[in-house]
């Protein structure tokens, strides 16, 4: 289970860098489509590298074979994921600072546990202790910004990220 937490934290770090870039692009007037394109190009490179290192090139060939066989499913589900997920993240980046979005994104760790519980998985108490630590950190960071006069924007940004996490 520690490995799962570590992977979750590492992926959170990975995605957090893109939230900061989203916010910078938003403040400079850049369109979210460019940010989305860069995010997914960035992600594909890391996924290909990770799969190649840990599973080998044959796994990539198998994935491409599955894509060719079930291309309609991949296109539809990818469009829903991109449209819904990324729209919420862009909305969040327009309302809250990038580092707040990145911090709140750590709730995906807890969201993953909740979704897995819905599918019948159970977790030891130690996992919930780590999750409580993550939740406390996210809560403290968000609460620390509530005296800046931007409470509504912070709340809208945080809620959009939480919704995207699920």
Buried (B, 14 or more C-beta within 10 A) or exposed (E): EEEBBEEBBEBBEEBBEBBBBBBEBBEEEEEBEEBBEBBBEBBEEEEEEEBEEEEEEEEBEEBEEEEEEEEEEBEEEEEEEEEEBBBBBBBBBBBBBBBBBBBBBBBBBBBBBEEEEEEEEEBEEEBEEBBEEBBEEBBEBBEEBEEEEBEEBBBBBBBBBBBBBE
